[in-house]
């Protein structure tokens, strides 16, 4: 017998904040979702979730189920070319499903939220103009809100609200804290085995300054310090794993904050 969601917590792990009770999962009616888009009741589907929650795979499955959908990335680091393993692009998962806003600027540059909002607006309009269903997928909360909630910036260079989606249907990918922790740990080991260190060494060898890689955070911050000899392998592994767990917790905190602001997120188990 499964325990209630509110008891679905792990004992505190060093460096990982505790997580509040999980939202209740739903079962979505995909044909009804397709009809809602066709009828103009929604103008964008957004699949969001913390790292290692299965959102990319779910978005691809949803795109295939809808039959004429394309995916727009909402990941602040997958925009960079050559940063593949560390950002978890997993491009093989997309198969025949078209995707956008990945590999659009060179590694070493510093892409910003203003550029992303404008690029998203163009890609979203293009997908819709071709009669396809746009699915925004990612875990970068600020990028998602800039695209779906006409995020207001401090300076006057944001995209006009009328050029952005007005009726987004949000889907959240939900995994238990235990499973999320296990997936993050397993995925980190896989990425290190699959060439993460070599990827970052190659970026350094190509002339990208170490400070630029440190700026990208997480894998690029800690593995760069390891490559430069500032951390041992074990230190790098422990610090990076804890940083990813903390990041996932912050992502969920952001998404629950969106709910408190009135956004309806339909949480599902992918």
LOGU-242247 format. One record per residue: y, x, z of N, C-alpha, C in turn; residue in three letters. Coordinates in Angstrom, 1 decimal. Last residue first. Layout:
REM residues N
(rec (Y,X,Z),(Y,X,Z),(Y,X,Z),ALA) ...
This chain:
REM residues 270
(rec (11.2,4.9,-15.6),(10.8,5.2,-17.0),(9.3,5.6,-17.1),UNK) (rec (12.1,2.2,-13.9),(11.2,3.3,-13.7),(10.7,3.7,-15.1),UNK) (rec (15.6,1.3,-13.8),(14.2,1.1,-14.3),(13.4,2.4,-13.9),UNK) (rec (18.6,-0.4,-13.1),(17.7,0.7,-12.7),(16.2,0.4,-13.1),UNK) (rec (21.3,-1.2,-14.5),(20.0,-1.8,-14.5),(19.0,-0.6,-14.3),UNK) (rec (24.5,-1.3,-13.1),(23.4,-0.4,-13.6),(22.1,-1.0,-13.4),UNK) (rec (27.6,-2.5,-13.3),(26.2,-3.0,-13.1),(25.3,-2.0,-13.8),UNK) (rec (30.5,-1.4,-11.6),(29.6,-1.2,-12.8),(28.2,-1.7,-12.4),UNK) (rec (32.0,-1.5,-9.3),(31.8,-2.8,-10.1),(31.0,-2.6,-11.3),UNK) (rec (32.2,0.6,-7.7),(33.4,0.3,-8.5),(33.2,-1.0,-9.3),UNK) (rec (29.6,0.9,-6.9),(30.6,0.4,-5.9),(31.9,0.0,-6.6),UNK) (rec (28.7,2.0,-9.2),(28.2,0.7,-8.8),(29.2,0.1,-7.8),UNK) (rec (29.8,4.5,-9.1),(30.2,3.6,-10.2),(29.8,2.2,-9.9),UNK) (rec (28.5,5.5,-6.9),(29.9,5.2,-6.8),(30.4,4.3,-7.9),UNK) (rec (26.0,5.8,-7.9),(26.1,4.8,-7.0),(27.6,4.5,-6.7),UNK) (rec (26.7,8.0,-9.6),(26.3,6.8,-10.2),(26.3,5.6,-9.2),UNK) (rec (27.4,10.0,-7.6),(28.4,9.5,-8.6),(28.0,8.2,-9.2),UNK) (rec (24.9,10.3,-6.3),(26.1,9.8,-5.6),(27.2,9.3,-6.5),UNK) (rec (23.4,11.3,-8.4),(23.1,10.0,-7.9),(24.2,9.4,-7.1),UNK) (rec (24.7,13.8,-8.6),(24.7,12.9,-9.7),(24.4,11.5,-9.3),UNK) (rec (24.2,14.9,-6.1),(25.6,14.6,-6.5),(25.6,13.6,-7.7),UNK) (rec (21.4,15.3,-6.4),(21.9,14.4,-5.4),(23.4,14.0,-5.7),UNK) (rec (21.4,17.2,-8.4),(20.8,15.9,-8.7),(21.3,14.9,-7.7),UNK) (rec (22.7,19.4,-7.1),(23.3,18.8,-8.2),(22.8,17.4,-8.5),UNK) (rec (20.8,20.0,-5.2),(22.1,19.5,-4.7),(22.8,18.8,-5.9),UNK) (rec (18.8,20.9,-6.9),(18.5,19.8,-6.0),(19.8,19.1,-5.6),UNK) (rec (20.1,23.1,-8.0),(19.7,22.0,-8.9),(19.4,20.8,-8.0),UNK) (rec (20.3,24.7,-5.7),(21.6,24.3,-6.4),(21.2,23.1,-7.3),UNK) (rec (17.7,25.3,-5.1),(18.5,24.5,-4.1),(19.7,23.9,-4.8),UNK) (rec (17.0,26.8,-7.3),(16.3,25.6,-7.0),(17.1,24.7,-6.1),UNK) (rec (18.8,29.0,-7.0),(18.9,28.1,-8.1),(18.2,26.8,-7.9),UNK) (rec (17.9,30.2,-4.6),(19.3,29.7,-4.7),(19.5,28.7,-5.9),UNK) (rec (15.3,30.9,-5.3),(15.5,30.0,-4.2),(16.9,29.4,-4.3),UNK) (rec (15.6,32.6,-7.6),(14.8,31.4,-7.7),(15.1,30.4,-6.5),UNK) (rec (17.3,34.7,-6.6),(17.7,33.8,-7.7),(16.9,32.5,-7.7),UNK) (rec (15.5,35.7,-4.6),(16.8,35.2,-4.2),(17.3,34.2,-5.3),UNK) (rec (13.4,36.6,-6.3),(13.2,35.6,-5.3),(14.5,34.9,-4.8),UNK) (rec (14.8,38.6,-7.9),(14.2,37.4,-8.5),(13.9,36.3,-7.5),UNK) (rec (18.0,39.4,-6.3),(16.5,39.7,-6.6),(16.0,38.4,-7.3),UNK) (rec (21.2,39.8,-7.7),(20.2,39.0,-7.0),(18.8,39.5,-7.3),UNK) (rec (22.5,41.6,-9.3),(23.2,41.2,-8.1),(22.3,40.3,-7.2),UNK) (rec (21.6,42.3,-11.8),(21.1,43.1,-10.6),(21.8,42.7,-9.3),UNK) (rec (22.1,40.8,-14.0),(23.1,41.9,-13.6),(22.7,42.7,-12.4),UNK) (rec (20.1,39.0,-13.8),(20.1,39.9,-14.9),(21.0,41.1,-14.6),UNK) (rec (21.0,37.5,-11.5),(19.8,38.3,-11.5),(19.7,39.3,-12.6),UNK) (rec (23.4,36.4,-12.5),(23.5,37.3,-11.4),(22.2,38.1,-11.2),UNK) (rec (22.2,34.8,-14.5),(23.1,35.9,-14.9),(23.2,36.9,-13.8),UNK) (rec (20.9,33.0,-12.9),(20.1,33.9,-13.7),(20.9,35.1,-14.2),UNK) (rec (23.1,31.6,-11.7),(22.2,32.4,-10.9),(21.3,33.4,-11.7),UNK) (rec (24.6,30.6,-14.0),(25.2,31.3,-12.8),(24.2,32.2,-12.1),UNK) (rec (22.8,29.3,-15.5),(23.5,30.4,-16.1),(24.2,31.2,-15.0),UNK) (rec (21.7,27.3,-13.9),(20.8,28.3,-14.4),(21.6,29.5,-14.9),UNK) (rec (24.8,26.6,-12.3),(23.4,26.4,-12.2),(22.6,27.6,-12.9),UNK) (rec (27.6,27.5,-14.6),(26.9,27.1,-13.3),(25.4,27.0,-13.5),UNK) (rec (29.5,28.4,-16.4),(28.6,27.2,-16.7),(27.8,26.7,-15.6),UNK) (rec (30.6,30.7,-15.3),(31.4,29.4,-15.3),(30.6,28.2,-15.6),UNK) (rec (28.7,32.6,-15.9),(28.8,32.2,-14.5),(29.6,30.8,-14.5),UNK) (rec (29.4,33.0,-18.6),(28.1,32.4,-18.3),(28.1,31.9,-16.8),UNK) (rec (31.9,34.2,-18.3),(31.8,32.9,-19.0),(30.5,32.2,-18.7),UNK) (rec (31.3,36.5,-16.9),(32.1,35.5,-16.2),(32.0,34.2,-16.9),UNK) (rec (29.9,38.0,-18.9),(29.2,37.4,-17.8),(30.0,36.3,-17.1),UNK) (rec (30.9,37.3,-22.3),(31.2,37.9,-21.0),(30.4,37.2,-19.9),UNK) (rec (28.9,37.7,-25.1),(29.5,36.7,-24.2),(29.7,37.3,-22.8),UNK) (rec (27.6,39.5,-26.6),(29.0,39.8,-26.4),(29.7,38.7,-25.5),UNK) (rec (24.9,39.3,-26.9),(25.7,38.9,-28.0),(27.2,39.1,-27.8),UNK) (rec (23.9,40.0,-24.4),(23.8,41.0,-25.4),(24.7,40.6,-26.7),UNK) (rec (24.2,37.5,-23.2),(25.0,38.6,-22.7),(25.1,39.7,-23.8),UNK) (rec (22.3,36.1,-24.6),(23.7,35.6,-24.7),(24.6,36.8,-24.2),UNK) (rec (20.0,37.5,-23.9),(20.4,37.5,-25.2),(21.9,37.0,-25.4),UNK) (rec (19.9,36.8,-21.2),(20.0,38.2,-21.5),(20.6,38.3,-23.0),UNK) (rec (19.3,34.1,-21.5),(20.6,34.5,-20.9),(20.9,36.0,-21.2),UNK) (rec (16.8,34.2,-22.7),(17.9,33.5,-23.3),(19.2,34.0,-22.8),UNK) (rec (15.3,35.6,-20.7),(15.6,36.2,-22.0),(16.7,35.5,-22.8),UNK) (rec (15.3,33.6,-18.7),(15.9,34.9,-18.5),(16.3,35.6,-19.8),UNK) (rec (13.9,31.6,-20.1),(15.2,31.3,-19.6),(16.0,32.7,-19.4),UNK) (rec (11.2,31.5,-21.1),(12.2,32.4,-21.7),(13.6,32.2,-21.2),UNK) (rec (9.2,30.0,-19.9),(9.4,29.8,-21.3),(10.6,30.7,-21.9),UNK) (rec (9.4,30.6,-17.2),(8.2,31.1,-18.0),(8.5,31.1,-19.5),UNK) (rec (11.7,29.2,-16.6),(11.6,30.7,-16.4),(10.5,31.3,-17.2),UNK) (rec (10.8,26.7,-17.2),(11.9,27.2,-18.0),(11.9,28.8,-17.8),UNK) (rec (8.8,26.3,-15.3),(8.4,26.2,-16.7),(9.5,26.9,-17.5),UNK) (rec (10.2,26.4,-12.9),(9.2,27.4,-13.2),(8.8,27.4,-14.6),UNK) (rec (11.8,24.1,-13.3),(12.4,25.4,-13.2),(11.4,26.5,-13.5),UNK) (rec (9.9,22.1,-13.3),(10.6,22.4,-14.5),(11.3,23.7,-14.5),UNK) (rec (9.0,22.1,-10.6),(8.1,22.4,-11.7),(8.8,22.8,-13.0),UNK) (rec (11.4,21.4,-9.3),(10.7,22.7,-9.0),(9.8,23.1,-10.1),UNK) (rec (11.8,18.9,-10.5),(12.8,19.9,-10.6),(12.2,21.3,-10.4),UNK) (rec (9.5,17.5,-9.7),(9.8,17.7,-11.1),(10.8,18.8,-11.3),UNK) (rec (9.8,17.4,-6.9),(8.6,18.1,-7.5),(8.9,18.4,-9.0),UNK) (rec (12.2,15.9,-6.6),(12.1,17.3,-6.1),(10.9,18.1,-6.8),UNK) (rec (11.3,13.5,-7.8),(12.4,14.3,-8.4),(12.4,15.7,-7.9),UNK) (rec (9.3,12.7,-6.0),(9.0,13.0,-7.4),(10.1,13.9,-8.1),UNK) (rec (10.8,12.3,-3.7),(9.7,13.2,-3.7),(9.4,13.7,-5.1),UNK) (rec (12.6,10.3,-4.5),(13.1,11.7,-4.1),(12.0,12.7,-4.2),UNK) (rec (11.5,8.5,-7.4),(11.6,8.7,-6.0),(12.1,10.1,-5.7),UNK) (rec (13.6,7.7,-10.2),(12.4,8.3,-9.6),(12.6,8.5,-8.1),UNK) (rec (15.1,5.9,-12.7),(14.9,6.0,-11.3),(13.6,6.7,-11.0),UNK) (rec (17.7,5.6,-14.9),(16.3,6.1,-14.8),(16.1,6.5,-13.3),UNK) (rec (19.7,2.8,-15.7),(19.5,4.0,-14.9),(18.1,4.4,-14.7),UNK) (rec (21.7,1.5,-18.2),(20.4,1.6,-17.7),(20.2,2.9,-16.9),UNK) (rec (24.4,-0.6,-19.0),(24.0,0.7,-18.4),(22.5,0.5,-17.9),UNK) (rec (26.2,-1.6,-21.7),(25.0,-2.0,-20.9),(24.4,-0.7,-20.3),UNK) (rec (29.7,-1.9,-22.3),(28.5,-1.1,-22.1),(27.4,-1.7,-21.3),UNK) (rec (32.1,-2.9,-23.8),(31.0,-3.7,-23.2),(29.7,-2.9,-23.1),UNK) (rec (33.8,-1.3,-25.0),(34.4,-2.2,-24.0),(33.3,-2.9,-23.3),UNK) (rec (34.1,2.1,-26.2),(33.3,0.9,-25.9),(34.0,0.0,-24.8),UNK) (rec (37.3,3.0,-27.7),(36.2,3.3,-26.9),(35.4,2.0,-26.6),UNK) (rec (39.7,2.3,-28.8),(38.8,3.0,-29.6),(37.5,3.4,-28.9),UNK) (rec (41.2,1.1,-26.8),(40.7,0.3,-27.8),(39.7,1.0,-28.8),UNK) (rec (42.1,3.3,-25.3),(41.0,2.5,-24.8),(40.4,1.6,-25.8),UNK) (rec (42.8,6.3,-27.0),(43.2,5.0,-26.6),(42.0,4.1,-26.3),UNK) (rec (41.8,9.4,-25.5),(41.6,8.5,-26.6),(42.1,7.1,-26.1),UNK) (rec (44.4,11.4,-23.9),(43.1,10.7,-23.9),(43.1,9.8,-25.1),UNK) (rec (46.8,12.7,-23.3),(46.0,13.1,-24.6),(44.7,12.5,-24.6),UNK) (rec (48.8,13.0,-21.1),(48.7,11.9,-22.1),(48.0,12.4,-23.4),UNK) (rec (47.0,13.8,-18.0),(48.0,14.1,-19.1),(47.7,13.1,-20.2),UNK) (rec (45.1,12.8,-16.4),(46.4,13.0,-15.8),(47.5,13.3,-16.9),UNK) (rec (43.2,10.1,-17.9),(43.5,11.5,-17.6),(44.9,11.6,-17.0),UNK) (rec (41.0,7.5,-17.4),(42.4,7.9,-17.5),(42.6,9.3,-17.0),UNK) (rec (38.3,6.4,-19.3),(38.7,7.3,-18.2),(40.2,7.7,-18.4),UNK) (rec (36.9,4.2,-20.5),(38.3,4.6,-20.9),(39.0,5.4,-19.8),UNK) (rec (34.3,4.0,-19.8),(35.3,3.3,-18.9),(36.7,3.7,-19.2),UNK) (rec (32.8,5.5,-21.5),(32.4,4.1,-21.3),(33.5,3.3,-20.5),UNK) (rec (33.6,8.1,-21.7),(33.2,7.4,-22.9),(33.2,5.9,-22.7),UNK) (rec (34.2,8.9,-19.1),(35.2,9.1,-20.1),(34.9,8.3,-21.4),UNK) (rec (31.8,8.4,-17.9),(32.9,7.5,-17.6),(34.0,7.7,-18.6),UNK) (rec (30.2,10.5,-19.0),(29.8,9.1,-19.2),(31.0,8.2,-19.0),UNK) (rec (31.6,12.7,-18.0),(31.5,12.5,-19.5),(31.2,11.0,-19.8),UNK) (rec (31.2,12.3,-15.3),(32.6,12.3,-15.8),(32.6,12.1,-17.3),UNK) (rec (28.4,12.6,-15.1),(29.1,11.3,-14.7),(30.5,11.2,-15.3),UNK) (rec (25.9,13.7,-17.0),(27.3,14.1,-16.6),(28.2,12.9,-16.3),UNK) (rec (23.5,12.8,-18.0),(23.7,12.8,-16.5),(25.0,13.3,-16.0),UNK) (rec (22.7,10.7,-20.8),(23.0,11.9,-20.1),(23.2,11.7,-18.6),UNK) (rec (23.3,8.9,-23.7),(22.3,9.4,-22.8),(22.7,10.7,-22.1),UNK) (rec (24.1,6.1,-25.5),(24.6,7.2,-24.8),(23.6,7.6,-23.8),UNK) (rec (23.2,4.7,-28.5),(22.6,4.9,-27.1),(23.2,6.2,-26.5),UNK) (rec (24.2,2.5,-31.0),(24.4,3.7,-30.2),(23.9,3.7,-28.8),UNK) (rec (22.4,1.2,-33.7),(22.7,0.9,-32.3),(23.0,2.3,-31.6),UNK) (rec (23.9,1.0,-37.0),(22.9,1.4,-36.0),(23.4,1.2,-34.6),UNK) (rec (25.7,0.6,-39.0),(24.8,-0.5,-38.7),(23.8,-0.1,-37.7),UNK) (rec (27.6,2.5,-39.5),(26.4,2.5,-40.3),(25.3,1.5,-39.9),UNK) (rec (29.4,2.0,-37.5),(29.8,1.7,-38.9),(28.6,1.7,-39.9),UNK) (rec (28.1,3.0,-35.3),(28.3,1.5,-35.4),(28.6,1.2,-36.9),UNK) (rec (28.3,5.7,-35.8),(27.0,5.1,-35.6),(27.1,3.6,-35.9),UNK) (rec (31.1,6.1,-35.9),(30.3,6.4,-37.0),(28.9,5.7,-37.0),UNK) (rec (31.9,5.4,-33.3),(32.4,4.6,-34.4),(31.5,4.8,-35.6),UNK) (rec (30.6,7.5,-31.9),(30.2,6.1,-31.6),(30.7,5.2,-32.7),UNK) (rec (31.9,9.8,-33.0),(30.5,9.6,-33.2),(30.0,8.2,-32.9),UNK) (rec (34.6,9.3,-32.1),(34.3,9.5,-33.5),(32.8,9.2,-33.8),UNK) (rec (34.2,9.3,-29.3),(34.8,8.1,-30.0),(34.5,8.2,-31.5),UNK) (rec (33.2,11.9,-28.8),(32.3,10.7,-28.6),(32.9,9.5,-29.4),UNK) (rec (35.4,13.4,-29.4),(34.2,13.6,-30.2),(33.3,12.4,-30.0),UNK) (rec (37.1,12.5,-27.3),(37.5,12.4,-28.8),(36.3,12.5,-29.7),UNK) (rec (35.7,13.4,-25.1),(36.0,12.0,-25.3),(36.4,11.7,-26.7),UNK) (rec (35.6,16.2,-25.5),(34.4,15.4,-25.5),(34.7,13.9,-25.8),UNK) (rec (38.2,17.0,-25.2),(37.5,17.2,-26.5),(36.3,16.3,-26.6),UNK) (rec (38.5,16.3,-22.5),(39.4,15.7,-23.5),(38.8,15.8,-24.9),UNK) (rec (36.7,17.9,-21.2),(36.5,16.5,-21.2),(37.3,15.8,-22.2),UNK) (rec (36.0,21.0,-23.1),(36.6,20.2,-22.0),(36.4,18.7,-22.2),UNK) (rec (34.4,24.1,-23.5),(34.6,22.7,-23.9),(35.1,21.9,-22.8),UNK) (rec (34.8,27.1,-23.8),(34.9,26.3,-22.6),(35.4,24.9,-23.1),UNK) (rec (32.5,29.5,-25.3),(33.7,28.7,-25.3),(33.7,27.8,-24.1),UNK) (rec (30.0,30.4,-24.9),(31.1,31.3,-24.6),(32.4,30.6,-24.6),UNK) (rec (28.4,28.9,-27.8),(28.3,29.4,-26.4),(29.4,30.4,-26.1),UNK) (rec (30.4,26.8,-29.9),(29.6,28.0,-29.6),(29.5,28.3,-28.2),UNK) (rec (29.6,23.3,-30.3),(30.6,24.4,-30.1),(29.8,25.6,-29.7),UNK) (rec (27.5,21.5,-30.7),(28.7,21.3,-31.5),(29.8,22.4,-31.3),UNK) (rec (25.0,20.9,-29.5),(25.2,22.1,-30.4),(26.4,21.9,-31.3),UNK) (rec (25.4,17.4,-29.5),(24.6,18.5,-29.1),(24.8,19.7,-30.1),UNK) (rec (26.4,15.1,-30.7),(27.1,15.8,-29.6),(26.3,16.8,-28.8),UNK) (rec (23.5,13.1,-31.5),(24.8,13.6,-31.8),(25.4,14.3,-30.5),UNK) (rec (20.4,12.4,-33.3),(21.2,12.6,-32.1),(22.5,13.2,-32.4),UNK) (rec (17.8,10.2,-34.7),(19.1,11.1,-34.8),(19.8,11.2,-33.5),UNK) (rec (14.4,10.5,-34.3),(15.6,9.8,-33.8),(16.8,10.7,-34.0),UNK) (rec (12.1,11.9,-34.9),(12.9,11.3,-36.0),(14.2,10.6,-35.6),UNK) (rec (12.3,13.9,-32.1),(11.5,13.6,-33.3),(12.4,13.1,-34.4),UNK) (rec (13.2,14.3,-29.5),(13.9,13.4,-30.3),(13.1,13.0,-31.6),UNK) (rec (11.8,16.4,-28.3),(11.5,15.0,-27.9),(12.1,14.0,-28.8),UNK) (rec (12.7,18.8,-29.3),(11.5,18.3,-29.8),(11.2,16.8,-29.4),UNK) (rec (14.9,19.4,-27.7),(15.1,18.7,-28.9),(13.9,18.2,-29.6),UNK) (rec (15.5,20.1,-25.0),(14.2,19.5,-25.3),(14.4,18.7,-26.7),UNK) (rec (17.7,21.1,-23.5),(17.9,20.2,-24.6),(16.6,19.5,-25.1),UNK) (rec (18.2,22.4,-21.0),(17.1,21.4,-21.1),(17.3,20.5,-22.3),UNK) (rec (19.9,24.5,-20.5),(20.5,23.1,-20.5),(19.4,22.0,-20.7),UNK) (rec (18.2,26.7,-20.7),(19.0,26.5,-19.5),(19.6,25.1,-19.4),UNK) (rec (17.4,26.5,-23.4),(16.4,26.4,-22.3),(17.1,26.0,-21.0),UNK) (rec (19.9,26.7,-24.8),(18.9,25.7,-25.0),(18.0,25.4,-23.9),UNK) (rec (22.5,27.8,-26.0),(22.2,27.5,-24.6),(21.2,26.4,-24.5),UNK) (rec (23.0,27.8,-28.7),(22.3,29.0,-28.1),(22.0,28.8,-26.6),UNK) (rec (25.9,25.8,-28.5),(24.8,26.3,-29.3),(24.3,27.6,-28.6),UNK) (rec (26.8,23.3,-26.2),(26.9,24.7,-26.6),(25.7,25.1,-27.4),UNK) (rec (26.4,20.7,-25.3),(27.3,20.9,-26.4),(27.3,22.3,-27.0),UNK) (rec (25.0,20.7,-23.0),(24.2,20.7,-24.2),(25.1,20.8,-25.5),UNK) (rec (26.8,20.5,-20.9),(26.5,21.9,-21.3),(25.6,21.9,-22.6),UNK) (rec (27.4,17.9,-20.3),(28.5,18.8,-20.4),(28.1,20.2,-20.9),UNK) (rec (26.1,15.2,-22.0),(25.7,16.3,-21.2),(26.8,17.4,-21.4),UNK) (rec (25.5,12.8,-23.4),(26.6,12.9,-22.4),(26.2,14.0,-21.5),UNK) (rec (24.7,12.3,-26.9),(24.5,13.0,-25.6),(25.8,12.9,-24.7),UNK) (rec (23.6,9.5,-28.5),(24.8,10.3,-28.3),(24.6,11.0,-26.9),UNK) (rec (21.1,8.4,-30.8),(21.5,8.9,-29.4),(22.7,9.8,-29.4),UNK) (rec (20.6,5.4,-32.6),(20.9,6.8,-32.5),(21.4,7.2,-31.2),UNK) (rec (18.4,2.8,-33.9),(19.3,3.4,-32.9),(19.4,4.9,-33.0),UNK) (rec (16.6,1.0,-35.0),(17.7,1.5,-35.8),(18.8,2.1,-34.8),UNK) (rec (14.5,0.4,-33.1),(14.3,0.6,-34.6),(15.4,1.2,-35.4),UNK) (rec (14.0,-0.1,-30.5),(15.1,-0.9,-31.2),(15.0,-0.7,-32.7),UNK) (rec (12.0,1.7,-30.0),(11.7,0.3,-29.8),(12.8,-0.6,-30.5),UNK) (rec (13.4,4.1,-30.4),(12.3,3.7,-31.3),(11.9,2.3,-31.2),UNK) (rec (15.2,4.0,-28.3),(15.7,4.0,-29.7),(14.6,3.6,-30.7),UNK) (rec (13.4,4.0,-26.2),(14.2,2.9,-26.4),(14.7,2.8,-27.8),UNK) (rec (12.4,6.6,-26.4),(11.5,5.5,-26.5),(12.3,4.2,-26.8),UNK) (rec (14.8,8.0,-26.0),(14.2,8.1,-27.3),(13.2,7.0,-27.5),UNK) (rec (15.3,7.3,-23.3),(16.3,6.9,-24.4),(15.7,7.0,-25.8),UNK) (rec (13.1,8.4,-22.1),(13.3,7.0,-22.1),(14.2,6.6,-23.2),UNK) (rec (13.7,11.1,-22.5),(12.4,10.6,-23.0),(12.5,9.1,-23.1),UNK) (rec (16.1,11.3,-21.0),(16.0,11.6,-22.5),(14.8,11.0,-23.1),UNK) (rec (15.3,10.6,-18.4),(16.3,9.8,-19.1),(16.2,10.0,-20.6),UNK) (rec (13.8,11.7,-16.4),(13.1,11.2,-17.6),(14.0,10.4,-18.5),UNK) (rec (14.9,13.0,-14.3),(14.5,11.6,-14.0),(13.9,11.0,-15.3),UNK) (rec (16.0,15.6,-14.4),(14.6,15.5,-14.2),(14.1,14.0,-13.9),UNK) (rec (19.2,14.7,-13.0),(18.4,15.6,-13.8),(16.9,15.4,-13.4),UNK) (rec (19.9,11.1,-12.8),(20.0,12.5,-12.4),(19.0,13.4,-13.2),UNK) (rec (21.1,9.0,-15.5),(20.2,9.3,-14.4),(20.4,10.7,-14.0),UNK) (rec (21.5,6.6,-18.2),(22.0,7.6,-17.3),(21.0,7.9,-16.2),UNK) (rec (22.1,5.2,-21.2),(21.0,5.6,-20.3),(21.4,6.8,-19.5),UNK) (rec (23.9,2.6,-22.5),(24.0,3.9,-21.8),(22.8,4.1,-20.9),UNK) (rec (24.8,1.0,-25.4),(23.7,1.1,-24.4),(23.9,2.5,-23.8),UNK) (rec (27.5,-0.8,-26.6),(26.9,0.5,-26.3),(25.8,0.3,-25.3),UNK) (rec (28.4,-3.4,-26.8),(28.7,-2.5,-27.9),(28.2,-1.1,-27.7),UNK) (rec (27.3,-6.7,-26.2),(27.4,-5.4,-25.8),(27.7,-4.5,-27.0),UNK) (rec (27.6,-9.0,-27.7),(27.7,-9.1,-26.3),(27.8,-7.8,-25.6),UNK) (rec (27.0,-9.0,-30.4),(28.3,-8.5,-30.0),(28.6,-8.6,-28.5),UNK) (rec (24.6,-9.7,-31.3),(25.5,-10.8,-31.1),(26.9,-10.3,-30.7),UNK) (rec (23.3,-7.2,-31.2),(23.5,-7.9,-32.5),(24.6,-9.0,-32.4),UNK) (rec (23.1,-6.9,-28.5),(23.9,-6.0,-29.3),(24.3,-6.6,-30.6),UNK) (rec (21.4,-9.0,-27.8),(22.8,-8.9,-27.2),(23.7,-8.0,-28.0),UNK) (rec (19.2,-8.3,-29.2),(19.9,-9.5,-29.6),(21.3,-9.4,-29.0),UNK) (rec (18.3,-6.0,-27.7),(18.7,-5.9,-29.1),(19.5,-7.1,-29.6),UNK) (rec (17.8,-7.3,-25.3),(18.8,-6.3,-25.4),(19.3,-6.1,-26.8),UNK) (rec (15.7,-8.9,-26.0),(16.9,-9.6,-25.6),(18.1,-8.6,-25.6),UNK) (rec (13.8,-6.9,-26.6),(14.2,-7.8,-27.7),(15.5,-8.5,-27.3),UNK) (rec (13.6,-5.8,-23.9),(14.1,-5.0,-25.0),(14.6,-5.9,-26.2),UNK) (rec (14.1,-6.6,-20.8),(13.6,-7.3,-22.0),(14.3,-6.6,-23.2),UNK) (rec (13.2,-4.4,-18.1),(14.1,-4.9,-19.1),(13.4,-5.6,-20.3),UNK) (rec (12.7,-4.7,-14.7),(12.0,-4.6,-16.0),(12.9,-5.2,-17.1),UNK) (rec (14.1,-2.6,-12.1),(14.0,-3.8,-12.9),(13.1,-3.6,-14.1),UNK) (rec (14.0,-1.2,-8.8),(13.8,-1.2,-10.2),(13.7,-2.5,-10.9),UNK) (rec (16.5,-1.1,-6.3),(15.3,-1.7,-6.7),(15.2,-1.6,-8.2),UNK) (rec (17.8,2.2,-5.2),(17.9,0.8,-5.7),(16.6,0.2,-6.2),UNK) (rec (16.8,3.9,-2.2),(16.9,3.8,-3.6),(17.1,2.4,-4.1),UNK) (rec (18.9,4.9,0.6),(17.8,4.1,0.0),(18.0,3.9,-1.5),UNK) (rec (20.3,8.3,0.2),(20.2,6.9,0.7),(19.1,6.2,0.1),UNK) (rec (19.1,11.6,0.9),(19.4,10.6,0.0),(19.3,9.2,0.6),UNK) (rec (20.3,14.7,2.4),(19.4,13.5,2.4),(19.9,12.4,1.4),UNK) (rec (20.8,17.7,0.5),(21.3,16.6,1.3),(20.3,15.5,1.3),UNK) (rec (19.3,20.7,0.7),(19.2,19.5,-0.1),(19.7,18.4,0.8),UNK) (rec (19.3,23.0,2.3),(20.1,23.0,1.1),(20.1,21.7,0.3),UNK) (rec (16.0,22.6,3.4),(17.2,23.4,3.4),(18.0,23.4,2.1),UNK) (rec (15.1,19.2,3.6),(14.8,20.5,3.0),(16.1,21.4,3.0),UNK) (rec (14.1,16.7,5.7),(15.2,17.5,5.2),(14.7,18.8,4.7),UNK) (rec (11.3,14.8,4.5),(12.0,15.5,5.6),(13.1,16.4,5.0),UNK) (rec (12.1,12.3,2.0),(11.4,13.5,2.4),(12.1,14.0,3.7),UNK) (rec (11.7,8.7,1.8),(12.6,9.9,2.0),(11.7,11.1,2.4),UNK) (rec (11.4,5.8,1.7),(11.0,6.7,0.7),(11.8,8.0,0.7),UNK) (rec (12.1,3.8,3.2),(11.4,4.8,3.9),(11.0,5.9,3.0),UNK) (rec (13.3,2.0,1.5),(14.2,2.7,2.5),(13.4,3.8,3.3),UNK) (rec (11.3,0.9,0.0),(12.1,2.0,-0.6),(12.9,2.7,0.5),UNK) (rec (8.2,0.6,1.8),(9.5,0.1,1.4),(10.4,1.2,0.9),UNK) (rec (5.1,2.0,0.6),(6.1,1.8,1.6),(7.4,1.2,1.0),UNK) (rec (2.2,0.6,-0.9),(3.4,1.4,-1.0),(4.3,1.0,0.2),UNK) (rec (-1.2,0.9,0.0),(0.0,0.0,0.0),(1.2,0.9,0.0),UNK) 
